[in-house]
Structures are given as C-alpha cells and as structure tokens.
C-alpha cells in the first residue's frame, strides 16, 4: 500500500495541521507497518501558479499526478488561511484535477475517476467555523476540499482542530479532540 502525505502550512513546527497530519500518518503506519509513505512539503518545494503550459499535465505536473494516482491513501495537512486553502495546496490541487485522468464528463455531468483512494484531511482553523458557528458561512477549506475531491470521486474524511487562536484552553481542547478523532480512524479501509 502507498500513502502520499501532503503538508501545506507555512508556519513550520508551529503548524497544527502539520502536527495532526503526521499523527494521522503515524496512526495509519501503526496499523499497516509495510505502508510505503511518500512525503511532499508544498512550502519547502512549492509549485508555481497553474499556467497554460501545465495543461494537460505536462512536465512537473505529470509527476505530481502520477504520484497522486499511485497512492492508495492521501493525507493532507490543510490550514485555513484567509478563509480558504493555502495557495501552495491550491497549486497542488490544480495539478491533480485533470480531465481524462481524475475525472471525465459524461452525459449526466462529471464522473470522478479517482474514487479508489482514501483521503484524510487534517484541517486547522484559527476561529470557530463548524456547524452552528456564526462564522460557518465563511469557511471555505472543508467545503472546497469536499467539492474538489468529490468531483474526482473521493469522499474525504476530516480531522478538524478549530479555534486555535482563541486562547490556550481552546487550543488544548481542540488538539485533544482532534487526537481522539485520529485514534478512532480505522487504520485501513478498502475503497
């Protein structure tokens, strides 16, 4: 089995999404010691903005797509920046949404071609954006990732830590809750 681990937080060791994505990978590896892990740090080795020359997947974009398609499991560290995903993560996503490879159009609309993958997202947010929160309508990380991943046939799982900037008590509570969610993740799921 192959696992692709993606991190996209610009905050280095202070990053909650990086901490949680590493814990998810560790949890999955404990359940499947032979798991082959590939790590991609989108901040240390960023992609440029998507350009016409990248379409369809060519050059560097081809290797990114191949890496994604080869993975059975993808773990994504996704912090919320300015209400949405980091530009680094968006550049990676632009390289995996490729017609004829991860989706195609049929008579009834788009058909996802990558539904054989398990995707787990470690999402961190500074404020409170979950269901029922006053700012819920401003949340565009979870909703965006659900949209783009479902477009290619994947139903993502989320481990969420929110309210990270609302003080030490909320920070500790959110981390503990996220770690309980990680511990409850099944180590391997057939898709």
GUZARO-9672 format. One line per field, with one value per atom (N, C-alpha, C): residue in one letter; x, y, z; atom name. Coordinates in steps of 0.001 Angstrom, whole numbers. Layout:
N
residuo <- A  ...;
east <- X  ...;
north <- Y  ...;
up <- Z  ...;
atomo <- CA  ...;
# end
This chain:
191
residuo <- X  X  X  X  X  X  X  X  X  X  X  X  X  X  X  X  X  X  X  X  X  X  X  X  X  X  X  X  X  X  X  X  X  X  X  X  X  X  X  X  X  X  X  X  X  X  X  X  X  X  X  X  X  X  X  X  X  X  X  X  X  X  X  X  X  X  X  X  X  X  X  X  X  X  X  X  X  X  X  X  X  X  X  X  X  X  X  X  X  X  X  X  X  X  X  X  X  X  X  X  X  X  X  X  X  X  X  X  X  X  X  X  X  X  X  X  X  X  X  X  X  X  X  X  X  X  X  X  X  X  X  X  X  X  X  X  X  X  X  X  X  X  X  X  X  X  X  X  X  X  X  X  X  X  X  X  X  X  X  X  X  X  X  X  X  X  X  X  X  X  X  X  X  X  X  X  X  X  X  X  X  X  X  X  X  X  X  X  X  X  X  X  X  X  X  X  X  X  X  X  X  X  X  X  X  X  X  X  X  X  X  X  X  X  X  X  X  X  X  X  X  X  X  X  X  X  X  X  X  X  X  X  X  X  X  X  X  X  X  X  X  X  X  X  X  X  X  X  X  X  X  X  X  X  X  X  X  X  X  X  X  X  X  X  X  X  X  X  X  X  X  X  X  X  X  X  X  X  X  X  X  X  X  X  X  X  X  X  X  X  X  X  X  X  X  X  X  X  X  X  X  X  X  X  X  X  X  X  X  X  X  X  X  X  X  X  X  X  X  X  X  X  X  X  X  X  X  X  X  X  X  X  X  X  X  X  X  X  X  X  X  X  X  X  X  X  X  X  X  X  X  X  X  X  X  X  X  X  X  X  X  X  X  X  X  X  X  X  X  X  X  X  X  X  X  X  X  X  X  X  X  X  X  X  X  X  X  X  X  X  X  X  X  X  X  X  X  X  X  X  X  X  X  X  X  X  X  X  X  X  X  X  X  X  X  X  X  X  X  X  X  X  X  X  X  X  X  X  X  X  X  X  X  X  X  X  X  X  X  X  X  X  X  X  X  X  X  X  X  X  X  X  X  X  X  X  X  X  X  X  X  X  X  X  X  X  X  X  X  X  X  X  X  X  X  X  X  X  X  X  X  X  X  X  X  X  X  X  X  X  X  X  X  X  X  X  X  X  X  X  X  X  X  X  X  X  X  X  X  X  X  X  X  X  X  X  X  X  X  X  X  X  X  X  X  X  X  X  X  X  X  X  X  X  X  X  X  X  X  X  X  X  X  X  X  X  X  X  X  X  X  X  X  X  X  X  X  X  X  X  X  X  X  X  X  X  X  X  X  X  X  X  X;
east <- 835  0  882  400  1146  340  1036  430  1193  455  1025  658  1677  1494  1836  856  990  872  1819  1691  1733  936  854  881  1182  1201  2525  2455  3652  4304  3691  4142  5136  5641  6687  6287  7175  6942  5782  5345  4215  2868  2920  1704  917  -343  -1242  -1574  -1809  -2165  -1001  235  1405  1500  1271  1306  253  -952  -2045  -1860  -1384  -1191  -119  938  1978  1406  523  -101  -1019  -1708  -2557  -1691  -598  300  853  1249  1761  721  -505  -1610  -1838  -1865  -2085  -909  304  1500  1523  1035  978  55  -1000  -1932  -1492  -529  -20  1468  2313  3742  4443  3898  4525  4093  3351  2875  4065  4049  5096  4671  5387  5000  5887  5234  5910  5467  6419  6108  6393  5437  5614  5258  6248  6065  5892  4687  4374  4934  5422  6055  7551  8173  9613  9891  8954  9115  7799  7519  6235  6158  4942  4664  4292  4533  4076  2581  2042  638  454  -710  -1017  -988  -277  -171  -632  -930  -1419  -475  819  1803  1715  1032  840  -368  -1141  -2401  -2280  -2709  -2952  -1640  -1677  -488  743  1715  2969  4117  5294  6481  6303  6573  6473  5055  4068  2682  2400  3066  2877  3336  4492  4991  4088  3525  2596  1343  808  -376  -80  1038  1410  1560  2164  2347  994  61  -1287  -2009  -1964  -2672  -2114  -828  -207  -570  -1036  -1329  -2672  -2678  -3928  -4592  -3758  -4219  -3486  -4205  -3594  -3968  -2965  -3180  -2748  -3648  -3392  -3475  -2412  -2435  -2914  -4071  -4704  -5105  -4263  -4652  -5568  -6371  -7204  -6417  -6243  -5645  -6645  -7006  -7921  -9170  -9711  -10976  -10905  -9713  -9634  -8307  -8018  -6776  -5591  -4412  -3195  -3001  -2314  -2055  -1171  -327  514  -347  -1349  -2237  -3085  -3531  -4323  -3510  -2225  -1368  -1236  -1158  -1077  -2397  -3508  -4829  -5001  -4541  -4632  -3909  -2963  -2186  -2743  -3770  -4376  -5790  -6398  -7718  -7514  -7370  -7002  -8043  -8674  -9660  -9049  -9811  -9362  -8476  -8003  -7147  -7851  -8392  -9073  -10573  -10997  -12429  -12657  -13905  -14315  -15756  -16189  -17568  -18374  -19523  -20463  -21726  -22711  -23968  -24660  -24491  -25143  -24234  -23044  -22135  -20825  -20075  -18748  -18800  -17788  -17638  -16235  -16155  -14862  -14192  -12891  -12130  -11129  -11098  -10099  -10741  -11931  -12677  -12110  -11020  -10411  -9448  -9382  -8460  -9174  -8443  -8893  -8125  -8844  -8212  -8638  -7643  -7885  -7244  -8027  -7558  -7428  -6234  -6004  -6197  -7322  -7710  -7585  -6912  -6814  -7360  -8068  -8679  -8468  -8162  -7931  -9181  -10314  -11584  -12513  -13772  -14792  -15666  -15689  -16416  -17268  -17367  -18121  -19624  -20376  -21833  -22399  -23206  -23823  -23030  -21776  -20962  -21398  -21404  -21790  -20980  -19722  -18862  -18894  -19797  -19830  -19826  -20543  -20632  -19323  -18342  -17049  -16012  -16405  -15493  -15415  -14198  -14037  -12867  -12447  -11429  -12130  -12868  -13595  -14562  -15326  -16302  -15607  -14508  -13773  -13195  -12536  -11922  -12976  -14113  -15195  -15637  -15740  -16185  -15186  -13915  -12952  -12677  -12639  -12370  -13569  -14774  -15943  -16046  -15585  -15572  -14751  -13694  -12871  -13210  -14335  -14850  -14481  -13934  -13451  -14329  -14674  -15354  -14307  -13828  -12748  -13232  -12286  -12501  -11767  -12310  -11697  -11390  -10207  -9838  -9663  -10485  -10530  -10145  -9246  -8908  -9235  -10193  -10567  -10556  -10537  -10443  -9023  -8058  -6665  -6110  -6717  -6226  -7102  -7967  -8898  -8412  -7156  -6582  -6068  -5204  -4552  -5521  -6570  -7520  -8244  -8725  -9399  -8415  -7184  -6150  -5947  -5762  -5533  -6746  -7935  -9166  -9308  -9029  -9154  -8145  -6919  -5891  -6304  -6758  -7172  -8328  -9284  -10423  -9946  -9053  -8526  -7754  -6980  -6221  -7150  -8273  -9271  -9853  -10085  -10580  -9572  -8294  -7246  -7216  -7284  -7250  -8433  -9543  -10744  -10738  -9771  -9717  -9405  -10163  -9774  -8420  -7493  -6162  -6189  -7094  -7133  -8573  -8991  -10333  -10209  -10834  -10890  -11881  -11520  -12449  -12835;
north <- -1180  0  1246  2264  3517  4648  5473  6644  7877  8884  10178  11167  11761  12716  14106  14992  16364  17342  18268  19363  20688  21662  22937  24163  23960  25086  25831  27150  27985  28223  27728  28051  27054  26141  25219  24398  24331  23496  23991  25211  25746  25297  24655  24302  23177  23428  22412  21382  21815  20850  19907  20392  19525  18491  18930  18028  16944  17345  16378  15456  15987  15110  14062  14450  13487  12432  12842  11882  10919  11408  10534  9496  9950  9025  7996  8433  7514  6484  6922  6016  4985  5427  4506  3542  4063  3221  2155  2490  1513  347  636  -408  -1151  -600  -1227  -900  -1621  -1296  -1299  -2016  -2054  -903  41  1194  1972  2208  2955  4426  5270  6677  7580  8429  9488  10807  11671  12952  14089  15027  16213  17441  18303  19557  20653  21149  22120  23511  23727  25007  24930  23827  23659  23532  22926  22746  23133  24435  24885  24801  24724  24801  26234  26641  27952  27907  29054  29102  28271  27693  26896  27795  27331  28070  27176  27769  27025  25885  26097  25067  23834  23960  22823  21985  22440  21782  21113  19891  18951  18640  17794  17533  17273  18171  18049  18363  17878  18177  17803  18766  18549  18141  18688  18345  16870  16254  14828  13999  14335  13563  13737  14915  15149  14300  14301  13499  12014  11543  10137  9738  10612  10361  10228  11106  11059  9787  9471  8295  6992  6957  5747  5502  6542  6421  5731  4876  4277  5190  5863  6783  8103  9208  10533  11235  11746  12524  13943  14888  16286  17153  17891  18911  20205  20693  21853  22907  23901  25003  25979  26694  27747  29050  29628  30952  31832  32935  33879  33180  32291  31581  30426  30117  29052  28299  27453  26679  27578  27119  27869  27873  28865  28912  27739  27253  26095  24853  24652  23497  23653  24854  25098  24767  25119  24819  23305  22545  21082  20523  21012  20550  20799  21955  22270  21239  20542  19554  18133  17942  16604  16562  17697  17710  17794  16626  16558  15750  16352  15625  14362  13291  12029  11218  11842  11152  11002  12104  12036  12336  12809  12990  13010  12786  12958  13442  13947  14384  13327  13009  12096  12850  12140  12791  13469  12905  13466  14418  14705  15611  14943  15515  14992  13620  12810  11482  11418  11181  11066  9748  9797  8604  8189  8890  8605  8096  7529  7103  5911  5351  4205  4633  5912  6437  6821  6661  7182  8481  9554  10840  11301  11610  12125  13500  14479  15862  16275  16756  17359  18861  19362  20752  21541  22669  23546  24922  25498  26823  27659  28912  29801  30122  30263  30577  29376  29640  28590  28696  27626  27620  26377  25533  24285  24570  23523  23637  24376  25384  26161  27380  27489  28653  29856  31056  32249  32467  32050  32264  31092  30143  28950  29314  30318  30715  31226  31497  32000  30890  29662  28521  28002  28043  27602  26642  25975  24928  23577  23250  21976  21884  22942  22918  22824  23547  23496  22104  21555  20238  19153  19254  18288  18406  19618  19839  19280  19670  19242  17747  17203  15770  14936  15387  14634  14721  15812  15973  14880  14409  13338  11973  11902  10618  10231  11150  10840  11511  10748  11311  11421  12630  12776  12618  12222  12190  13409  13993  15187  14982  15430  15584  17088  17688  19157  19652  20628  21370  22825  23372  24765  25583  26887  27808  27882  27601  27511  28846  29947  31269  31919  31112  31656  31459  31187  31051  29653  29524  28254  27125  27448  26396  25829  26693  26235  25472  25956  25290  23858  23697  22368  21460  22008  21229  20764  21656  21316  20243  20349  19346  17991  17976  16720  16078  16883  16361  15800  16507  16033  14724  14635  13408  12225  12476  11410  10975  11928  11604  10757  11075  10302  8878  8749  7414  6564  7216  6490  6152  6692  6388  4909  4230  2871  2906  2009  2044  1856  1044  818  562  1163  923  598  -470  -792  168  645  1504  802;
up <- 0  0  0  -692  -786  -170  604  1225  768  338  -32  1060  1700  2796  2274  2307  1798  2963  3093  4055  3305  3798  3084  4000  5292  6237  6148  6200  6105  7466  8534  9890  10476  9686  10138  11342  12325  13501  14358  14179  14933  14342  13205  12472  13139  13362  13905  12835  11609  10561  10277  10344  10155  11281  12501  13661  13493  13146  13023  11824  10700  9536  9846  10577  10969  11907  12815  13728  12969  11972  11146  10432  9824  9121  10108  11289  12303  12708  12876  13228  12124  10890  9769  9618  9819  9700  10804  11991  13083  12715  11959  11540  10300  9577  8350  8242  8992  9038  7682  6705  5382  4488  5043  4280  3720  2413  1717  1692  2450  2607  1750  958  204  820  1122  1750  787  718  -129  709  917  1643  596  470  -584  -301  920  1242  944  1318  1060  -437  -1156  -2613  -3290  -3363  -3901  -5424  -5899  -7332  -7649  -8873  -9304  -9583  -9870  -10265  -11525  -11665  -12843  -14078  -15089  -16335  -17476  -18603  -19753  -20124  -19986  -20313  -19421  -18286  -17380  -17765  -18719  -19078  -20435  -20658  -19571  -18880  -17862  -17035  -17900  -17773  -18513  -17565  -17863  -17075  -15627  -14748  -13310  -12910  -13583  -13278  -13501  -14478  -14738  -13550  -12964  -11829  -10606  -10412  -9307  -9493  -10686  -10976  -10802  -11328  -11197  -9733  -8944  -7512  -6817  -7158  -6592  -7027  -8307  -8818  -8247  -7924  -7381  -5924  -5227  -3793  -3546  -2522  -2046  -1026  -231  814  619  791  751  2054  2766  3987  3673  3879  3533  4781  5068  6109  5482  5954  5312  6347  6558  7438  6699  7451  6857  6856  5683  5542  4811  5431  4799  4265  5088  4856  3860  3333  2336  2452  1470  1474  1154  1526  1193  -323  -822  -2265  -2683  -1773  -2077  -2318  -1471  -1641  -2895  -3169  -4383  -5635  -5641  -6798  -6983  -5887  -5982  -6519  -5990  -6438  -7934  -8403  -9834  -10701  -10128  -10879  -10776  -9941  -9860  -10430  -10706  -11340  -12848  -13459  -14870  -15639  -16655  -17451  -18063  -18006  -18570  -17636  -16572  -15596  -14250  -13719  -12416  -12536  -13687  -13944  -15450  -15813  -17208  -17194  -18312  -18430  -19155  -18593  -19214  -19570  -20062  -20451  -19279  -18077  -16890  -16113  -16645  -15953  -15617  -14657  -14351  -13671  -13983  -13388  -12796  -11495  -10833  -11154  -11407  -11774  -10699  -9570  -8532  -7245  -7355  -6181  -5445  -5932  -5265  -4157  -3844  -2843  -1558  -471  813  1044  1326  1602  2990  3812  5159  5240  5650  5721  7182  7557  8874  8687  9159  8916  10217  10163  11331  10971  11964  11764  13029  12849  13984  14764  14057  14703  14696  15002  15045  13799  13006  11740  11561  12580  12437  12380  12122  12008  13221  12977  14042  14478  14097  14466  13633  14218  13468  12187  12173  11004  10024  10193  9341  7848  7464  6059  5479  6339  5873  5728  5990  5941  4519  3927  2543  2358  3429  3313  3222  4265  4283  3106  2872  1779  414  240  -1026  -1262  -232  -399  -631  44  -230  -1690  -2188  -3560  -4572  -4471  -5485  -5402  -4195  -4069  -4516  -4217  -4698  -6219  -6792  -8251  -8918  -8227  -8792  -8183  -7471  -6999  -5589  -4800  -3450  -2405  -1370  -207  900  1184  2160  3598  4450  5897  6466  7524  8109  9586  9987  11394  11550  12410  12478  13863  13884  15100  14811  15546  15285  16555  16362  17488  18020  17174  17594  18087  17694  18101  19166  19786  20782  22212  22383  23716  23988  24999  25284  25654  26385  26782  25564  24684  23463  22577  22483  21689  22182  23484  24066  23873  24048  23871  22430  21494  20070  19663  20147  19829  20404  21650  22289  21522  21103  20333  18989  18313  17033  17231  18291  18554  18847  19494  19692  18344  17457  16111  15348  15500  14831  15368  16688  17305  16855  16506  16083  14592  13842  12408  12187  11341  11001  10304  10662  10057  8553  8046  6607  6225  5145  4609  3144  2747  1311  660  -507  -1269  -2537;
atomo <- N  CA  C  N  CA  C  N  CA  C  N  CA  C  N  CA  C  N  CA  C  N  CA  C  N  CA  C  N  CA  C  N  CA  C  N  CA  C  N  CA  C  N  CA  C  N  CA  C  N  CA  C  N  CA  C  N  CA  C  N  CA  C  N  CA  C  N  CA  C  N  CA  C  N  CA  C  N  CA  C  N  CA  C  N  CA  C  N  CA  C  N  CA  C  N  CA  C  N  CA  C  N  CA  C  N  CA  C  N  CA  C  N  CA  C  N  CA  C  N  CA  C  N  CA  C  N  CA  C  N  CA  C  N  CA  C  N  CA  C  N  CA  C  N  CA  C  N  CA  C  N  CA  C  N  CA  C  N  CA  C  N  CA  C  N  CA  C  N  CA  C  N  CA  C  N  CA  C  N  CA  C  N  CA  C  N  CA  C  N  CA  C  N  CA  C  N  CA  C  N  CA  C  N  CA  C  N  CA  C  N  CA  C  N  CA  C  N  CA  C  N  CA  C  N  CA  C  N  CA  C  N  CA  C  N  CA  C  N  CA  C  N  CA  C  N  CA  C  N  CA  C  N  CA  C  N  CA  C  N  CA  C  N  CA  C  N  CA  C  N  CA  C  N  CA  C  N  CA  C  N  CA  C  N  CA  C  N  CA  C  N  CA  C  N  CA  C  N  CA  C  N  CA  C  N  CA  C  N  CA  C  N  CA  C  N  CA  C  N  CA  C  N  CA  C  N  CA  C  N  CA  C  N  CA  C  N  CA  C  N  CA  C  N  CA  C  N  CA  C  N  CA  C  N  CA  C  N  CA  C  N  CA  C  N  CA  C  N  CA  C  N  CA  C  N  CA  C  N  CA  C  N  CA  C  N  CA  C  N  CA  C  N  CA  C  N  CA  C  N  CA  C  N  CA  C  N  CA  C  N  CA  C  N  CA  C  N  CA  C  N  CA  C  N  CA  C  N  CA  C  N  CA  C  N  CA  C  N  CA  C  N  CA  C  N  CA  C  N  CA  C  N  CA  C  N  CA  C  N  CA  C  N  CA  C  N  CA  C  N  CA  C  N  CA  C  N  CA  C  N  CA  C  N  CA  C  N  CA  C  N  CA  C  N  CA  C  N  CA  C  N  CA  C  N  CA  C  N  CA  C  N  CA  C  N  CA  C  N  CA  C  N  CA  C  N  CA  C  N  CA  C  N  CA  C  N  CA  C  N  CA  C  N  CA  C  N  CA  C  N  CA  C  N  CA  C  N  CA  C  N  CA  C  N  CA  C  N  CA  C  N  CA  C  N  CA  C  N  CA  C  N  CA  C  N  CA  C  N  CA  C  N  CA  C  N  CA  C  N  CA  C  N  CA  C  N  CA  C  N  CA  C  N  CA  C  N  CA  C  N  CA  C  N  CA  C  N  CA  C  N  CA  C  N  CA  C  N  CA  C  N  CA  C  N  CA  C  N  CA  C  N  CA  C  N  CA  C  N  CA  C  N  CA  C  N  CA  C;
# end
